Amino acid sequence: MELPDMLDRGLSMSDSTSNAFQGDPRLQRFRDWMQINGVQSRFCEIRPSSNGENAGFGLFATKDNAQGVLMVTPLLLAITPMTVLQDPELGGHYCKLMEEGEVDDRLLIMLFLVIERARGRFSFWAPYLEILPFKFGTPLSFSEEELSELKGTHLFQATQQQRRALSSSFNEKVKAFADTALSSVESERREVELQDFMWANSVFWTRALNIPCPHSFVFPSQLPIPPALRPLQSVNEPDSQQPAAPKENTPNKVKDELTACPSMADKNDMGCNDASTHRNQIIADLQSISEVSKLGIPEENNRFAVDLDSTTHKKPEESSAADTDDVKIPSSVWVEGLVPGIDFCNHDLKAVALWEVDGPEGSVTGVPNSMYLVTGGLDVVISNGSEIFISYGNKSNEELLYLYGFVLVENPDDYLMIYFPKQALEYSVCSDTKSQLLEQLNLPLRWLVPSSELKRGFCCESNLHMLSETPAESGKPIITGHSWTGHRKSSALAEKVVFPEELLTALRIVSMEEDEVYHVVAMLEEISDPEAGRIPTDADIKAAVWETCGNAGALQLLVDLLTSKMMELEEGTGTEDMDSELLAKDSKARSQTKEQSRLKRTNGNDELQQGYSRLSDNKRSSVVYRMGQKCLTRRFLQEAETALHVCVDHIS
């Protein structure tokens, strides 16, 4: 079921190419399959996206000024852990695997994708799986030459570790189970390869949504009939289990702001209660340069994340026997899964739509227990034929490239990761005591510093005048650190330090000399009385470290870390100016290609003029990302050097 060469290369296409895709039999089979299984495309349809080589398909409006519900997908058609465990042919195999603790929810879904793809035309899910991308723009799918463009960045090492981890997981867990399962059902293939698992991993991480399913849907009194068990219907025969679409397509509750809906961990990530779990896992993976390997699956093995506080799908007046017994029944259960149709929405910071979940009554869409795509408010204007975008959330280019395979030029949500190697701590003086202090204060050795912090820093143009002012001239009081003596004070300019306090506290501890460590321990022993139950608090520890060390050692160490980071980035792929020049030439080449395509359409001129060499989308994404990291490293290094110069502590 490999996709054609055109789709493998991506979908940066002319109108004629796009029209060719409209006649693709797979696209039509998928549309028919969605219709048979209750998906309602009210004012949109799936078409090839022109948003870059790796964009794949997207959702496009079929009406001017479309408002309200655009698409509805029954949750029974979503591929979730429940779907897998209820599979009519292999559900028992999957249940046994879960009971043995061999896999978690995410790996379970990946296994399912691997097996169903190998089954080919014998799989109920074939029309959906065969339309999914075969290649991705994520570093996991890069060639070795393309991956070398990321040398010196966190993503370079993270991708190498991810590949090793996936290979190990495939050999230890996936291969034997999948081959055994395929031998017991009708299938086009009887064996799977590592590339199948890599594909499933990429499909999951680029498409999975964190769905706030109604509690009654996840834990029903009577199990619903999965689509794979229902009798097949003709395309023109309505699904008797799905109510007809209402004539009026304006929902009962359309949010005016895109940030208001409960949402998934990666797509439409706009403020949900538990959606940060997925994002935090990814950040933890990216931070793990030498300690953690990225498997695409979490370390924890939670079956479902239960939202006890959400009341999104429960009416205020509803009550139950459990309520009277003071037992809180969750209204939503967060479940990760793939939602055919809606998962074809691509990302844009200026999203025009969002998705929500309709409850058991189907009060919004007329389809109980469904996910629906809805416009973001009455002020949103969608023209016929335009692509409908949602927001994947405020993510850095590091996350966007690692998860989805694209980046944003001048991404306002970019961040810089700063870390102190654990190995270096182990070889420092009094390492055990320092480790105990860090553990007591629950301080990490990796920090994400948002680029937005630079707006209030020393080197921000609006603050440059402050560098020439004395504390008295600035009109701001001297800031006194909490300490025993109250003698150690910091400059009034300390509030312009852009680095988080937990970073500075950790670096104060790490940078302590041997005599300073002994001094801190002695100070804490003075106020410690275990028999009386008096032990130093976190505030006591921070005060002792501050009194002893101040900021000089921490800021000097920070300068050293950032200098080393910049050297590593430039050693891997050159300077920031070199990257800027590459992107400038690529932009000219893309403009030239676009102009030549226009002339060919209007004049029939097939002659190609020689010009700048265009970068592949993968290479361009890599250059944009690494140049952003070099820019942030340079600017944060300037901030650290300035802070060291003007905020050196003094004793009064």
C-alpha positions in Angstrom: 0.0 0.0 0.0 2.8 2.4 -0.7 1.7 5.8 -1.9 2.7 7.1 -5.3 6.0 8.9 -5.9 4.2 12.3 -6.0 2.9 11.8 -2.5 6.2 10.5 -1.2 7.9 13.7 -2.3 5.2 15.8 -0.8 2.5 18.0 -2.0 3.9 21.4 -3.0 1.9 21.3 -6.2 0.4 23.4 -9.0 -3.3 23.5 -9.6 -3.0 20.8 -12.2 -1.3 18.4 -9.8 -3.9 19.1 -7.2 -6.7 18.3 -9.6 -4.9 15.1 -10.5 -5.1 14.1 -6.8 -8.8 14.8 -6.8 -9.2 11.8 -9.1 -7.0 9.5 -7.0 -9.1 6.4 -6.3 -7.7 6.2 -2.7 -9.0 9.6 -1.9 -12.5 8.7 -3.2 -12.4 5.4 -1.4 -11.6 7.2 1.9 -14.4 9.7 1.3 -16.9 6.9 0.7 -15.6 5.0 3.8 -16.1 8.1 5.9 -19.6 8.6 4.6 -20.6 5.0 5.2 -19.3 5.1 8.8 -21.1 8.3 9.8 -18.6 11.1 9.2 -20.4 14.2 8.1 -18.5 16.7 6.0 -20.9 19.6 6.1 -18.9 22.6 4.7 -15.5 21.1 4.0 -13.7 18.3 2.2 -10.3 16.7 2.2 -7.9 17.8 -0.6 -4.1 17.9 -1.1 -2.5 20.8 0.8 -0.1 23.2 -0.9 1.5 24.1 2.4 4.9 22.5 1.6 6.4 19.2 0.4 5.5 17.3 3.6 2.0 18.9 4.1 0.0 15.9 2.8 -3.7 16.5 2.8 -5.8 19.2 4.5 -9.4 20.2 5.0 -10.8 22.9 2.7 -13.9 24.9 2.8 -16.6 24.2 0.2 -18.7 27.3 0.9 -18.1 31.0 1.4 -18.4 32.3 4.9 -19.1 28.9 6.4 -20.0 29.1 10.0 -20.7 26.6 12.8 -20.0 22.9 12.6 -17.8 21.9 9.6 -17.2 18.2 10.2 -18.4 15.5 12.6 -16.7 12.2 13.3 -18.4 9.6 15.6 -16.0 8.7 18.4 -16.7 5.0 17.6 -14.6 5.6 14.4 -11.6 6.9 16.3 -8.6 4.6 16.8 -8.2 4.5 20.6 -7.1 1.9 23.1 -10.8 0.9 23.5 -11.0 0.4 19.7 -7.9 -1.9 19.7 -9.0 -3.9 22.7 -12.5 -4.4 21.2 -11.1 -5.5 17.8 -13.4 -8.4 16.6 -10.5 -10.5 15.4 -7.4 -9.6 17.4 -8.9 -7.9 20.5 -8.1 -11.0 22.7 -4.4 -10.8 21.7 -4.2 -7.1 22.5 -5.9 -7.6 25.9 -3.5 -10.3 26.9 -0.6 -8.1 25.9 -1.9 -5.3 28.1 -2.6 -7.6 31.0 1.0 -8.8 30.8 2.2 -5.2 31.1 4.2 -5.4 27.9 2.8 -2.2 26.3 1.1 1.0 27.2 -1.8 2.8 25.4 0.4 4.5 22.9 2.5 1.5 21.9 -0.8 -0.5 21.7 -2.1 1.9 19.1 1.1 1.8 17.2 1.0 -2.0 17.1 -2.5 -1.8 15.8 -1.5 0.5 13.0 1.4 -1.8 12.1 -0.8 -4.9 11.9 -3.8 -3.3 10.1 -1.5 -1.7 7.5 0.1 -5.1 6.9 -3.4 -6.6 6.4 -4.0 -4.3 3.5 -7.4 -4.7 1.8 -8.5 -7.2 4.5 -8.5 -4.5 7.1 -11.6 -2.5 7.9 -9.3 0.5 8.3 -7.6 0.2 4.8 -9.3 3.2 3.2 -8.0 5.4 6.0 -4.6 3.9 6.4 -3.7 4.0 2.7 -4.4 7.7 2.5 -2.1 8.6 5.4 1.4 10.0 4.6 4.1 7.4 3.8 6.9 9.8 4.4 7.2 12.6 7.0 9.2 15.8 7.5 10.3 14.8 11.1 14.0 14.2 11.8 13.2 10.5 12.3 12.5 10.3 8.6 15.5 12.3 7.5 18.3 10.8 5.4 21.7 10.7 6.9 22.7 13.7 4.8 19.6 15.6 6.0 20.1 14.7 9.6 23.7 16.1 9.4 22.1 19.5 9.0 21.1 19.3 12.7 24.6 18.6 14.1 25.2 20.5 17.3 21.5 20.8 18.2 19.5 18.8 20.7 17.4 17.3 17.9 20.5 15.7 16.3 21.3 13.5 19.4 17.6 13.1 20.3 16.8 11.7 16.8 19.8 9.3 16.9 18.6 8.0 20.3 15.0 7.8 19.1 16.1 5.6 16.2 18.0 3.2 18.4 15.1 3.1 20.9 12.6 2.3 18.2 14.8 -0.4 16.8 15.1 -2.0 20.2 11.4 -1.8 20.9 10.6 -3.3 17.5 12.9 -6.3 18.0 11.9 -6.9 21.6 8.1 -6.3 21.6 6.6 -5.5 18.2 8.1 -8.0 15.6 7.1 -11.3 17.3 3.6 -10.1 18.4 2.8 -8.6 15.0 4.0 -11.7 13.0 2.0 -14.0 15.3 -1.1 -11.9 15.0 -0.9 -11.7 11.2 -0.7 -15.5 11.0 -4.1 -15.8 12.6 -6.1 -13.5 10.3 -6.5 -12.8 6.6 -3.6 -10.5 5.6 -1.7 -9.3 2.5 1.5 -9.7 4.5 2.6 -12.1 7.1 5.6 -10.3 8.4 6.4 -6.7 9.4 9.6 -4.7 9.1 11.2 -2.0 11.2 10.1 0.7 8.7 6.4 -0.3 9.4 6.9 0.5 13.1 8.7 3.7 12.3 5.8 4.7 10.1 3.3 3.8 12.8 5.3 5.8 15.4 5.3 8.9 13.0 1.6 8.5 12.3 0.7 8.4 16.0 2.9 11.4 17.0 1.8 13.6 14.1 -1.9 12.8 14.3 -2.9 11.7 17.8 -5.4 13.8 19.7 -6.0 13.9 23.4 -9.7 13.4 23.4 -11.9 14.3 26.4 -14.3 11.4 25.9 -17.6 11.4 27.9 -17.3 9.1 30.8 -20.3 7.1 29.7 -18.7 6.5 26.4 -15.4 5.0 27.9 -17.2 3.1 30.6 -20.7 2.3 29.1 -23.2 0.1 30.8 -23.5 -1.8 27.5 -20.6 -2.0 25.0 -21.4 -0.2 21.7 -21.0 -2.0 18.4 -17.7 -0.9 16.8 -17.9 0.1 13.1 -15.7 -2.9 12.1 -18.5 -5.3 13.4 -21.4 -3.5 11.7 -22.9 -4.8 8.4 -21.4 -2.9 5.4 -23.7 -0.3 3.8 -23.7 1.2 0.4 -22.5 4.8 0.2 -26.0 6.1 -0.4 -27.6 4.2 2.5 -27.7 6.3 5.7 -26.3 4.8 8.9 -29.3 4.0 11.0 -27.3 4.5 14.2 -26.4 8.0 13.3 -29.0 10.8 13.4 -29.3 12.9 10.2 -27.4 16.2 10.2 -29.5 19.1 11.3 -30.4 21.6 8.7 -29.1 24.5 10.8 -25.3 24.1 11.2 -24.8 26.7 13.9 -23.8 24.9 17.2 -25.4 25.7 20.5 -22.1 26.7 22.0 -19.6 28.2 19.6 -16.6 29.6 21.4 -15.6 33.2 20.5 -12.0 32.6 21.3 -9.8 29.8 20.0 -8.2 29.4 23.4 -11.4 28.4 25.1 -11.9 24.8 24.0 -10.8 21.5 25.7 -8.2 20.1 23.4 -5.6 17.6 22.5 -2.0 17.4 23.6 -0.5 18.4 20.3 -3.1 19.6 17.9 -5.6 22.3 19.0 -3.5 22.5 22.2 -5.3 25.6 23.7 -5.7 25.3 27.4 -7.1 21.9 28.3 -6.6 20.5 31.8 -4.6 17.4 31.1 -3.3 18.1 27.6 0.1 19.3 28.9 1.0 15.7 29.8 1.8 14.9 26.2 3.7 18.1 25.6 5.7 17.7 28.8 6.6 14.2 27.8 8.0 15.5 24.5 10.0 18.3 26.2 11.4 15.7 28.6 12.4 13.6 25.6 14.1 16.5 23.9 15.9 17.4 27.1 17.3 13.9 27.5 20.5 14.2 25.7 22.5 11.5 27.5 20.0 9.9 30.0 16.7 9.1 28.2 15.9 7.5 24.9 12.8 8.5 23.0 10.6 5.6 22.2 7.6 7.6 21.2 5.9 6.1 24.3 5.7 7.4 27.9 7.5 5.9 30.9 4.2 5.8 32.8 1.6 3.2 32.0 -1.6 5.0 32.8 -4.6 3.5 31.0 -6.7 6.6 30.9 -6.3 10.1 32.3 -9.5 10.9 34.2 -10.5 14.5 34.5 -12.3 14.8 37.8 -12.8 18.5 37.6 -14.1 19.0 34.1 -17.8 19.7 33.7 -17.7 20.3 30.0 -20.1 17.5 29.1 -22.3 17.6 32.2 -25.3 19.9 32.7 -25.3 21.8 36.0 -28.7 20.5 37.0 -27.8 16.8 36.4 -27.3 14.7 39.5 -27.0 11.0 40.3 -27.0 8.7 43.3 -23.2 8.9 43.3 -23.4 12.7 43.7 -25.6 12.4 46.8 -23.1 10.0 48.3 -20.3 12.6 47.8 -18.6 10.4 45.2 -17.4 12.6 42.3 -18.1 11.1 39.0 -15.8 12.4 36.2 -17.5 13.8 33.2 -14.6 13.3 30.9 -11.9 10.7 30.4 -8.9 11.8 28.4 -8.0 9.2 25.8 -5.4 9.5 23.1 -6.4 8.4 19.6 -6.7 9.1 15.9 -9.9 10.7 14.6 -10.3 10.0 10.8 -11.3 13.2 9.0 -10.6 15.8 11.6 -7.0 14.7 12.0 -6.3 16.1 8.5 -6.4 19.6 9.8 -3.1 21.4 9.5 -1.6 24.1 11.8 -1.5 27.8 11.6 -1.0 30.4 14.3 -4.0 32.2 13.0 -6.4 29.3 13.3 -9.9 29.6 12.0 -11.4 26.5 13.6 -11.1 24.3 16.6 -12.5 20.9 17.6 -14.7 19.9 20.5 -16.5 16.8 21.7 -20.3 16.4 21.7 -21.7 14.4 24.6 -24.1 11.4 24.8 -27.1 13.6 23.9 -25.5 15.0 20.7 -26.9 18.4 21.6 -24.6 20.3 19.3 -24.3 18.2 16.2 -27.1 15.7 16.5 -24.5 12.9 16.6 -24.1 11.5 20.2 -20.5 10.9 21.4 -18.8 12.6 18.5 -15.9 15.0 17.8 -16.8 18.0 15.7 -14.8 20.7 13.9 -16.3 24.2 14.4 -15.4 27.7 13.3 -13.7 29.9 15.9 -16.4 32.6 16.1 -18.7 34.8 14.1 -15.8 37.1 13.2 -14.0 34.3 11.4 -14.2 34.5 7.6 -13.6 31.4 5.5 -13.7 31.7 1.8 -14.7 28.8 -0.5 -11.6 26.7 -1.4 -9.4 28.0 1.4 -7.7 25.6 3.8 -9.2 25.3 7.3 -6.4 25.5 9.9 -6.4 24.7 13.6 -3.7 25.6 16.1 -1.5 22.8 17.5 -0.7 25.1 20.4 2.2 27.5 21.4 5.1 25.3 20.5 8.7 26.0 19.8 10.4 25.0 16.5 12.2 22.3 18.3 8.8 20.7 19.2 7.2 21.4 15.9 10.0 19.8 13.9 10.4 16.9 16.2 6.7 16.1 16.3 5.2 17.3 13.1 8.0 18.0 10.6 7.7 21.7 10.0 9.0 25.0 11.6 7.8 28.6 11.7 10.1 31.4 10.7 10.5 33.8 13.6 8.5 31.6 15.9 7.3 33.7 18.8 7.1 30.6 21.0 10.7 29.5 20.5 12.8 28.7 23.6 16.4 27.8 24.4 17.2 24.7 26.4 20.1 25.2 28.9 21.4 22.2 30.7 24.2 21.3 33.1 25.5 17.7 32.4 24.9 15.3 35.3 28.3 13.8 34.6 30.0 17.1 35.3 28.2 17.3 38.6 29.4 13.9 39.6 33.0 15.0 39.1 32.7 18.3 40.9 33.8 18.8 44.5 31.4 17.7 47.2 29.1 16.2 44.5 27.1 14.2 47.0 26.2 17.2 49.1 25.4 19.3 46.1 23.1 16.5 44.7 21.3 16.3 48.1 20.7 20.1 48.1 19.4 20.0 44.5 17.1 17.0 45.3 15.8 18.7 48.5 14.9 21.8 46.5 13.6 19.7 43.6 15.8 21.6 41.1 16.4 20.2 37.6 19.6 20.6 35.7 17.7 21.5 32.5 15.8 24.6 31.9 13.7 26.0 29.1 14.0 29.8 28.7 11.3 31.3 26.4 12.5 33.8 23.8 9.8 36.2 25.1 11.9 36.8 28.2 14.4 38.7 26.1 11.9 41.5 25.8 12.6 42.6 29.4 16.3 41.9 29.4 19.3 44.2 29.6 20.0 44.1 25.9 16.4 45.0 24.9 16.6 48.3 23.2 14.2 50.0 25.6 16.4 49.0 28.6 19.9 49.8 27.3 19.9 53.2 29.0 19.7 51.4 32.4 23.2 50.0 32.0 24.7 53.4 32.4 22.6 54.3 35.5 23.6 53.6 39.1 21.1 51.9 41.3 20.3 55.2 43.0 19.8 56.9 39.6 17.4 54.2 38.4 15.0 55.2 41.2 14.6 51.5 42.3 15.4 50.3 45.8 18.2 47.9 46.4 16.8 44.3 46.5 17.9 42.5 49.6 18.2 38.7 49.5 16.7 36.6 52.4 19.7 35.8 54.6 20.8 35.5 58.2 22.7 38.7 58.2 20.8 40.7 55.6 24.2 41.9 54.4 24.3 40.3 51.0 22.4 42.5 48.5 22.0 42.5 44.8 21.8 45.3 42.3 18.5 47.1 41.5 19.1 45.9 38.0 18.7 42.3 39.1 15.1 42.4 38.0 16.3 42.6 34.4 17.9 39.2 34.6 15.9 37.1 32.1 16.9 33.7 33.6 14.5 31.9 35.9 15.3 31.9 39.6 15.4 28.1 39.8 18.1 28.1 37.2 20.2 30.5 39.1 19.6 28.7 42.4 20.7 25.4 40.8 23.8 27.0 39.3 24.7 28.6 42.7 24.7 25.2 44.2 26.6 23.5 41.3 29.3 26.2 41.2 30.1 26.2 44.9 33.7 25.7 45.9 34.5 23.2 48.7 34.8 25.8 51.5 31.5 27.3 50.4 29.8 23.9 50.6 31.1 23.4 54.2 29.9 26.9 55.1 26.4 26.2 53.8 26.3 22.9 55.7 27.4 24.6 58.9 24.8 27.3 58.6 22.0 24.7 58.1 23.3 22.7 61.1 23.0 25.8 63.3 19.3 25.9 62.8 18.7 22.2 62.7 17.2 20.4 65.7 15.9 16.9 64.7 14.8 16.1 68.3 12.5 19.1 68.3 11.4 18.4 64.8 13.2 21.4 63.4 14.7 20.8 60.0 15.9 23.3 57.5 13.1 24.4 55.1 13.6 25.1 51.4 13.7 28.8 52.2 16.5 28.1 54.7 18.5 26.2 52.2 18.1 28.9 49.5 19.0 31.6 52.0 22.2 29.8 53.2 23.3 29.3 49.6 22.6 32.9 48.7 24.4 34.2 51.8 27.4 32.1 51.0 27.7 32.3 47.2 25.7 35.2 45.8 25.3 35.3 42.0 28.8 35.7 40.7 29.7 32.0 40.4 26.3 31.0 39.0 26.4 33.7 36.3 30.0 32.9 35.4 29.0 29.2 35.0 26.0 30.2 32.9 28.2 32.2 30.6 30.5 29.2 30.2 27.5 26.9 29.4 26.2 29.2 26.8 29.6 29.8 25.3 30.1 26.1 25.0 26.6 25.7 23.5 27.4 28.3 20.8 30.7 26.6 20.0 28.9 23.3 19.6 26.3 24.7 17.3 28.8 26.5 15.1 31.1 23.6 15.0 28.3 21.4 13.7 26.8 23.6 11.0 28.5 26.9 10.7 27.6 30.4 11.9 24.2 32.2 12.1 25.2 34.4 9.2 25.9 31.4 7.0 22.5 30.0 7.8 20.9 33.4 7.0 22.7 33.5 3.6 21.5 29.9 2.8 17.9 30.9 3.6 18.1 34.1 1.5 19.3 32.1 -1.5 16.6 29.5 -1.0 13.9 32.2 -0.9 15.2 33.6 -4.1 15.2 30.2 -5.7 11.6 29.5 -4.6 10.5 32.8 -5.9 12.2 32.1 -9.2 10.6 28.6 -9.4 7.2 30.1 -8.7 7.7 32.7 -11.4 8.8 30.2 -14.0 5.7 28.0 -13.2 3.5 31.1 -13.7 5.2 31.9 -17.1 4.8 28.3 -18.1 1.1 28.4 -17.4 0.5 31.7 -19.2 3.0 31.5 -22.1 3.7 27.8 -22.4 7.4 28.6 -21.9 9.1 25.3 -20.9 12.6 26.8 -20.8 14.1 26.8 -17.3 16.5 29.5 -16.4 19.5 28.8 -14.2 19.5 30.4 -10.8 19.8 29.8 -7.2 19.7 26.2 -5.9 16.6 25.5 -3.9 16.8 23.6 -0.5 14.6 20.6 0.1 11.8 21.3 2.7 13.6 19.0 5.2 16.9 20.9 4.8 15.2 24.3 4.9 13.3 23.3 8.1 16.7 22.2 9.6 18.3 25.5 8.7 15.5 27.6 10.1 15.5 25.7 13.4 19.3 25.7 13.9 19.6 29.3 13.0 16.9 30.1 15.6 18.9 28.2 18.2 22.1 30.1 17.3 20.3 33.4 17.5 18.8 32.6 20.9 22.1 31.3 22.2 23.8 34.5 21.1 21.2 36.7 22.7 21.0 34.8 26.0 24.8 34.8 26.1 24.8 38.6 25.8 22.2 38.7 28.7 24.3 36.4 30.9 27.5 38.4 30.2 25.7 41.7 31.0 24.2 40.3 34.1 27.6 39.1 35.3 29.0 42.6 34.7 26.2 44.8 36.3 24.7 42.4 38.8 27.7 41.1 40.7 26.7 40.9 44.3 28.3 43.1 46.9 28.4 43.0 50.7 27.2 46.1 52.5 
